[in-house]
Amino acid sequence: MDNKTIEVKTDDHKGPTAPKDPTRKRSGFFIMFESIIEASTRLDGKFSQEIYLEGRLSDKANFTGGVEDEEILAHLASCNGFRKLVHSIGISVKAHDEREGTEIYFSLENWGKTNKYESGTRIRIPCVADGSETLLILDEYEWSSDDDVPGKFTFEFEQAGALATASIILYLNDGFEVPEITPEPPIEFGSEAYRGMITKSLVSKGNNYKLKAAIEKAKRGEDVTIAYIGGSITQGAGAKPIHNTSYAYQAYERFKQLFGHPEADHIHLIKAGVGGTPSELGLVRYDRDVLRDGTVEPDIVIIEFAVNDAGDETKGNCYESLVLKALNAANAPAVILLFSVFQNDWNLQDRLSPVGWHYELPMVSVKDAVVEQFRLSKAKGNIISKRQFFYDIYHPTNAGHTVMADCLGYLFEEADRSEAEGLDIMIEKLPVIGNDFVEIRLLDRSNCEGIAVIEAGSFIETDTDLHMVELDFDSFGTPQFPFNWMHTAEAGDGSFKLTIHSKRLILVFKDSGSQEFGSAEILVDGQHMKVADPHIINWTHCNAVILYNEQESKEHTVEIKMASGHEDKRFTILGFGYVK
């Protein structure tokens, strides 16, 4: 292992470095431009914001920096290419708390060939957080011969929740040139053109019977709960600070302003977005995360999986099942379908909107609002550019989250203005895609008694290094699926066995970037079903896979054991979703 960790101490650092040659005249492009960053609490006790680069750096260069040169983009795929291309890195950080002497550390980490997270170079330098530029000149440092790919940039703060605005620019070596980007004018929120853009988001007002009932309830000063379930955008990714600038929070605030009583705290929020997960997992955790195990009855449920469900094995069956699960609640909530969008203009609206039309549900499309005007110049009618809307290629900026909230706010206003439907929707009809998973329930270590017979074998430990999610108003993360079963090498090689009477079963296991984790073989009734690989996506989150989907319920035995050659690795079974 050839590890290089380079630490520049504060007293060795004299503030922004002036290069010996006129670096400011060098061609360069932004990886981040005036992006808000936030100090999140990490398991090691530090407070930081990470910007992951592996497989994403060329996308950032193209998206934020406007780089289209294929040779330059190709150089960003490896550490060798990066060093051939980049002369220096300019880092500008301005703390929102303007106390004199506030310092934020910046680090560059390369992933290694020998040991991905340990054998590459790490350079860590202090930055004066007053908006001036600190320059990291690459040739001034030794680099590990084991460097493989650029791994991540990190900003470290002194305290949790601190905010700053940061820019990162890569200055290029001689022989490389990129065009300069012209700064964009500010977004004119509230303008007539902006309002016109927002109105395009309303795919359908649907049957407003339930939504108007919730609005009238709020106007009377009665308790109303708005719940959101979805992926990372619903979690608030890209919003800084995440707990009060996410679209979910902002739309909740819009509803309060429109229909709440200022003197009463009677409008409530449930925010249950989990990054990197499809409706397949949303189904499993709905009772726990939205209904809070029967303690909450939301009046409005907003479902956002239009950019997450590419991984849904059922191609919409799980999505429609989730919609019906929400609609079937005893208090009959209003259900709204929200279609977010990625930077490449993609979502699954065409697959999922038939569910909304089938059940006459209100539908809001952020894609319909923004994509058409993305293609226009400012002179031709552009209102918000992609660089202004997107924090990265997947998630909105604070401005993007505001647009999403305004789209939902427009639906609320339209529902309030419209005459009430005389009759409620009908859900007792054949599904448009499928409803196989409506009755799914979560099974984990906390509630398995009486539901299934479990022999844990060597899966006896509890994993505490879990996907952390900011729920509701929280600025801190809550661990997902804490009641789990983890295999470790020290526990032996015994299989995990679950015997259950059911017709459908989903396994939820932990995906991880750690090389300590290995694959597990899964057998159902003695037959090999699949190998669960925790490194397909390669970061700590929850992965749901269907083990069987049958029409009749019967007893099944599921065996999970470490795959051959992985016996000394770890593997975590987070839980199961079952349909009796």
FIFI-319914 format. One line per field, with one value per residue (C-alpha): y, z, x; residue in one letter; residue number from 1. Coordinates in steps of 0.25 Angstrom, whole numbers, m for minus. Each point is the difference from the previous one (the first is absolute). Example, Ala and Ser with C-alpha at 12.3 -4.5 7.8 and 13.67 -1.06 7.14 Angstrom:
BEGIN
c2: c(m18_14);
c3: c(31_m2);
c1: c(49_6);
aa: c(A_S);
i: c(1_2);
//
This chain:
BEGIN
c2: c(0_14_10_14_9_15_9_15_7_13_7_m5_6_15_0_1_m5_9_m9_3_1_8_m12_9_2_m15_m7_m7_m5_m1_m13_8_14_8_m12_m1_m10_m5_m7_m13_m8_m13_m13_4_13_9_10_0_1_m10_2_m14_m1_m14_m2_14_10_1_2_11_6_m1_5_11_4_m1_m9_m8_m4_m15_m1_9_m8_m13_5_2_m15_m4_7_m1_7_10_4_1_10_8_10_4_1_13_m1_12_m2_11_m4_5_2_11_m1_5_m11_m11_m11_m11_m12_m5_m14_m7_m15_m10_m14_m11_m12_m9_4_10_9_m1_m1_13_14_9_15_9_15_11_11_13_1_14_m3_2_m11_m10_m7_m14_m2_m15_0_5_m14_m14_m10_m14_m10_m8_12_m6_10_14_m4_12_14_3_13_m2_10_3_m2_m8_8_11_5_6_3_m7_0_m10_3_m8_8_m8_m2_6_m6_m1_10_1_11_10_m1_13_2_m1_11_m3_m8_9_m8_6_6_m3_m9_m8_m2_m4_m11_m5_m1_m10_m10_m3_m13_m2_5_m13_m3_11_m6_m5_12_10_m7_1_15_3_m8_9_13_m4_m1_m15_m9_m3_m9_1_m12_m2_m13_m1_m1_10_12_m2_m2_14_m3_13_8_8_0_m13_1_13_2_m13_0_m8_10_12_m6_m3_15_4_m8_6_14_m3_m7_m1_9_9_m2_m15_m11_m9_m4_m11_m6_m14_0_m15_1_m10_2_m10_m8_m4_m1_m15_4_11_m10_m8_12_7_m4_3_13_7_m6_m1_m14_4_13_9_2_9_9_2_m10_5_m11_3_m12_5_0_m12_m11_m4_m10_m5_m15_0_12_7_m11_5_14_m2_m9_11_10_m10_m2_15_1_m12_6_1_15_0_11_8_m6_9_m5_8_m2_6_1_m3_10_m8_3_m15_m6_m11_9_m8_m13_5_11_m11_m4_15_0_m13_4_15_5_14_0_10_m1_8_m5_6_13_2_m9_8_13_m6_0_15_11_12_8_m11_m2_m8_2_m9_m7_m15_6_8_m11_m12_m2_m12_m9_m6_10_14_12_9_7_m13_m5_14_m3_m14_6_11_m11_m7_14_2_m13_4_14_m7_m10_11_9_m12_m5_m13_m13_m6_m14_m6_m9_m15_m9_m13_m3_m8_6_7_m7_m8_m1_m12_7_9_m9_0_1_2_m12_3_m4_8_m7_m13_m8_m7_4_m9_m10_5_m7_11_m9_9_12_4_14_13_10_14_6_3_9_13_8_13_m2_11_12_m6_5_m13_m14_m11_m14_m9_m14_0_m14_m8_m13_1_m11_2_m10_m1_m6_m12_m5_m4_4_9_m7_6_m9_8_m3_11_2_11_4_11_0_13_0_10_5_5_7_m7_m12_m7_m4_m11_m8_m9_m12_m1_m13_m1_m14_m6_6_11_13_10_6_13_9_12_8_1_15_0_10_m2_m1_m10_m10_m7_m12_m10_m14_m6_5_m10_0_m10_1_m12_m3_4_m2_11_m3_11_m4_7_m3_m9_8_11_m8_10_12_7_0_7_m4_12_m6_m6_4_m11_m2_m10);
c3: c(0_m4_8_m1_10_m1_11_m1_14_2_5_m13_m9_m3_m6_m15_m7_m12_m11_m6_m13_m4_4_m1_m15_m1_m7_10_4_12_7_10_m2_12_5_15_8_14_12_2_12_m4_8_3_7_m11_m7_m15_m14_m10_m15_m6_m13_m4_m13_2_m3_m15_2_10_m10_m11_8_9_m8_m14_m5_m13_m4_0_2_13_5_m2_8_12_1_6_10_m11_m10_11_3_m15_m2_13_5_13_7_4_13_4_13_7_13_3_14_m2_13_m2_m2_m4_m7_m8_m5_m14_m4_m13_1_m11_1_m1_m8_11_11_m6_13_6_m10_m8_2_10_0_11_1_7_m7_6_m1_m5_m15_m4_m8_5_m10_0_m10_m4_m3_15_6_m1_m6_3_m11_4_m4_m9_m1_6_12_7_4_15_7_16_9_15_4_m5_m9_m4_m14_m11_m14_m8_m14_m5_m13_m7_m7_m12_m4_m13_m12_5_m2_3_m3_11_5_1_13_0_5_13_m1_1_9_0_m13_m10_m9_13_3_m14_1_13_m6_m10_12_2_m8_6_12_1_8_11_10_10_m2_2_12_6_m4_7_12_1_m2_12_9_1_0_m14_m3_m14_m2_m11_m4_m11_m3_2_m5_10_11_m4_m8_m5_9_10_12_m3_11_m4_m15_m6_m10_11_11_m10_m5_14_3_m12_5_14_m6_m9_9_14_12_5_14_0_m3_m7_m13_1_m8_m3_m9_m3_m12_m1_m10_m11_2_m8_3_2_13_3_1_10_9_m2_13_8_m7_m4_9_12_3_1_8_m11_m11_m10_m8_m12_m5_m11_m7_m8_m7_m14_0_9_m6_m11_10_3_m4_m3_m10_8_7_13_m3_m2_12_8_m5_4_13_3_m6_8_14_9_0_m16_m2_m12_m9_m9_m10_m2_m12_3_m11_m2_m7_m13_m1_4_9_0_m1_m13_8_13_m4_m5_15_3_m12_4_14_m3_8_0_m7_0_m10_2_m13_m7_7_m3_m11_m12_5_3_m15_m2_2_9_m11_m5_13_9_15_7_m6_3_8_9_2_2_11_m7_m12_9_11_1_6_10_m12_m7_13_1_m15_5_12_m9_m9_12_5_m13_1_14_m5_m12_9_9_m12_m6_3_8_m7_4_2_4_m9_m1_3_0_m15_m8_1_m12_3_12_15_5_11_7_12_3_14_6_7_8_12_9_m5_m6_12_m4_m15_m4_6_m1_3_m1_m2_m1_m2_14_1_m2_m10_5_m12_m8_m10_7_m4_4_4_1_6_4_m4_5_m6_6_m3_m10_4_14_4_m10_m1_m3_m4_5_m2_15_1_m9_m13_4_m9_3_m2_0_m1_m3_m5_m11_m15_m2_6_m2_6_5_1_2_m11_4_m6_11_m5_13_m6_m9_m8_5_m7_2_m1_0_4_m3_m14_m3_m3_m1_5_8_m3_9_m9_m13_4_10_11_13_m2_m1_m11_m2_m9_m2_4_m5_m5_0_m1_12_14_5_9_m6_6_m4_3_m1_1_m4_m14_m3_3_8_13_7_m5_7_m5_6_m2_3_0_m9_m6_0_m5_7);
c1: c(0_6_m9_3_m7_4_m4_2_m1_m6_13_6_m10_0_m14_m3_13_5_6_13_m6_m13_m9_m12_2_0_m12_m9_m14_m8_m4_m8_m5_m5_m7_m5_7_m5_8_m7_4_8_3_14_m5_4_m9_1_m5_5_0_2_8_1_m8_m5_11_m2_m15_3_10_m10_m12_6_12_m6_11_m3_14_0_16_m1_m12_7_12_m9_m3_14_10_11_m9_m4_14_3_m11_m1_11_m7_m13_m7_m8_m9_m8_m9_m6_m14_4_10_8_14_10_m10_7_m5_9_0_5_2_0_4_m5_11_3_4_m10_m10_m2_14_11_m2_5_m8_4_m7_2_m7_m8_m3_m15_m1_m3_15_6_10_8_5_11_1_15_3_m4_5_m11_m2_4_m12_m10_m11_m12_m3_m9_m6_2_m4_m3_2_m7_2_m14_m13_m10_10_m2_9_0_11_6_11_7_10_11_6_14_6_m6_m14_m11_m15_m10_m4_m14_m8_m6_m15_m10_m8_m13_m12_m9_m14_1_m11_9_4_m15_m3_11_m6_m14_6_3_m15_m1_m14_m8_m7_m12_1_m9_10_10_m11_m4_14_0_m13_4_13_m9_m8_12_0_13_4_13_7_9_11_6_11_14_12_m7_m11_11_5_13_5_m7_8_m3_m8_m10_m7_3_m4_m12_m8_2_m2_m13_m4_2_m8_m12_1_1_m12_m9_5_m3_12_m3_m2_11_m10_7_10_11_5_12_4_10_11_11_3_m12_m12_m15_4_6_m10_m11_8_2_m13_m7_13_4_m13_m11_11_m5_m15_2_m2_m11_5_m11_9_10_10_7_13_7_0_16_2_m8_9_5_m15_1_m15_0_m12_m7_7_m3_m15_0_6_m10_m12_7_m1_m14_m6_3_m12_0_0_11_2_12_8_10_12_10_14_10_15_10_m1_m15_m3_m11_m10_m13_m4_0_m6_m10_m10_m2_m4_m10_m6_m3_m3_12_6_13_11_12_13_5_m12_3_14_6_m6_5_14_2_m2_10_m4_m4_m9_m7_9_m4_9_12_5_12_m10_m10_10_10_5_m5_m10_m5_m5_6_m7_m6_m4_m7_m7_m5_m5_m7_m7_m5_m7_m4_m7_m8_m4_m5_m7_m7_m5_m5_m8_m14_0_m2_m13_5_13_9_m2_12_m7_3_10_14_6_14_m1_m4_8_7_m11_0_15_5_14_7_13_7_m10_m13_3_m5_m13_1_12_9_15_13_10_12_13_m9_m1_6_m7_5_1_7_m13_m7_m3_m12_m5_m15_m11_6_14_13_7_m1_m8_5_m8_m3_7_m6_8_9_14_10_15_11_2_m14_3_m6_m14_m12_m11_m13_m14_m13_m13_m14_m1_m2_9_13_10_14_6_15_11_8_14_12_9_9_m3_m14_m2_m10_m11_m6_m16_m7_m15_m6_14_1_11_m8_11_13_m2_12_1_10_m9_m3_11_m4_m7_m15_m12_m2_m13_m1_m12_2_m13_m13_m11_m15_m3_6_8_12_14_13_11_14_11_15_13_4_12_12_m7_m1_9_m8_m12_m14_m12_m15_m8_m13_m11_m14_m10_m14_m8);
aa: c(M_D_N_K_T_I_E_V_K_T_D_D_H_K_G_P_T_A_P_K_D_P_T_R_K_R_S_G_F_F_I_M_F_E_S_I_I_E_A_S_T_R_L_D_G_K_F_S_Q_E_I_Y_L_E_G_R_L_S_D_K_A_N_F_T_G_G_V_E_D_E_E_I_L_A_H_L_A_S_C_N_G_F_R_K_L_V_H_S_I_G_I_S_V_K_A_H_D_E_R_E_G_T_E_I_Y_F_S_L_E_N_W_G_K_T_N_K_Y_E_S_G_T_R_I_R_I_P_C_V_A_D_G_S_E_T_L_L_I_L_D_E_Y_E_W_S_S_D_D_D_V_P_G_K_F_T_F_E_F_E_Q_A_G_A_L_A_T_A_S_I_I_L_Y_L_N_D_G_F_E_V_P_E_I_T_P_E_P_P_I_E_F_G_S_E_A_Y_R_G_M_I_T_K_S_L_V_S_K_G_N_N_Y_K_L_K_A_A_I_E_K_A_K_R_G_E_D_V_T_I_A_Y_I_G_G_S_I_T_Q_G_A_G_A_K_P_I_H_N_T_S_Y_A_Y_Q_A_Y_E_R_F_K_Q_L_F_G_H_P_E_A_D_H_I_H_L_I_K_A_G_V_G_G_T_P_S_E_L_G_L_V_R_Y_D_R_D_V_L_R_D_G_T_V_E_P_D_I_V_I_I_E_F_A_V_N_D_A_G_D_E_T_K_G_N_C_Y_E_S_L_V_L_K_A_L_N_A_A_N_A_P_A_V_I_L_L_F_S_V_F_Q_N_D_W_N_L_Q_D_R_L_S_P_V_G_W_H_Y_E_L_P_M_V_S_V_K_D_A_V_V_E_Q_F_R_L_S_K_A_K_G_N_I_I_S_K_R_Q_F_F_Y_D_I_Y_H_P_T_N_A_G_H_T_V_M_A_D_C_L_G_Y_L_F_E_E_A_D_R_S_E_A_E_G_L_D_I_M_I_E_K_L_P_V_I_G_N_D_F_V_E_I_R_L_L_D_R_S_N_C_E_G_I_A_V_I_E_A_G_S_F_I_E_T_D_T_D_L_H_M_V_E_L_D_F_D_S_F_G_T_P_Q_F_P_F_N_W_M_H_T_A_E_A_G_D_G_S_F_K_L_T_I_H_S_K_R_L_I_L_V_F_K_D_S_G_S_Q_E_F_G_S_A_E_I_L_V_D_G_Q_H_M_K_V_A_D_P_H_I_I_N_W_T_H_C_N_A_V_I_L_Y_N_E_Q_E_S_K_E_H_T_V_E_I_K_M_A_S_G_H_E_D_K_R_F_T_I_L_G_F_G_Y_V_K);
i: c(1_2_3_4_5_6_7_8_9_10_11_12_13_14_15_16_17_18_19_20_21_22_23_24_25_26_27_28_29_30_31_32_33_34_35_36_37_38_39_40_41_42_43_44_45_46_47_48_49_50_51_52_53_54_55_56_57_58_59_60_61_62_63_64_65_66_67_68_69_70_71_72_73_74_75_76_77_78_79_80_81_82_83_84_85_86_87_88_89_90_91_92_93_94_95_96_97_98_99_100_101_102_103_104_105_106_107_108_109_110_111_112_113_114_115_116_117_118_119_120_121_122_123_124_125_126_127_128_129_130_131_132_133_134_135_136_137_138_139_140_141_142_143_144_145_146_147_148_149_150_151_152_153_154_155_156_157_158_159_160_161_162_163_164_165_166_167_168_169_170_171_172_173_174_175_176_177_178_179_180_181_182_183_184_185_186_187_188_189_190_191_192_193_194_195_196_197_198_199_200_201_202_203_204_205_206_207_208_209_210_211_212_213_214_215_216_217_218_219_220_221_222_223_224_225_226_227_228_229_230_231_232_233_234_235_236_237_238_239_240_241_242_243_244_245_246_247_248_249_250_251_252_253_254_255_256_257_258_259_260_261_262_263_264_265_266_267_268_269_270_271_272_273_274_275_276_277_278_279_280_281_282_283_284_285_286_287_288_289_290_291_292_293_294_295_296_297_298_299_300_301_302_303_304_305_306_307_308_309_310_311_312_313_314_315_316_317_318_319_320_321_322_323_324_325_326_327_328_329_330_331_332_333_334_335_336_337_338_339_340_341_342_343_344_345_346_347_348_349_350_351_352_353_354_355_356_357_358_359_360_361_362_363_364_365_366_367_368_369_370_371_372_373_374_375_376_377_378_379_380_381_382_383_384_385_386_387_388_389_390_391_392_393_394_395_396_397_398_399_400_401_402_403_404_405_406_407_408_409_410_411_412_413_414_415_416_417_418_419_420_421_422_423_424_425_426_427_428_429_430_431_432_433_434_435_436_437_438_439_440_441_442_443_444_445_446_447_448_449_450_451_452_453_454_455_456_457_458_459_460_461_462_463_464_465_466_467_468_469_470_471_472_473_474_475_476_477_478_479_480_481_482_483_484_485_486_487_488_489_490_491_492_493_494_495_496_497_498_499_500_501_502_503_504_505_506_507_508_509_510_511_512_513_514_515_516_517_518_519_520_521_522_523_524_525_526_527_528_529_530_531_532_533_534_535_536_537_538_539_540_541_542_543_544_545_546_547_548_549_550_551_552_553_554_555_556_557_558_559_560_561_562_563_564_565_566_567_568_569_570_571_572_573_574_575_576_577_578_579_580);
//
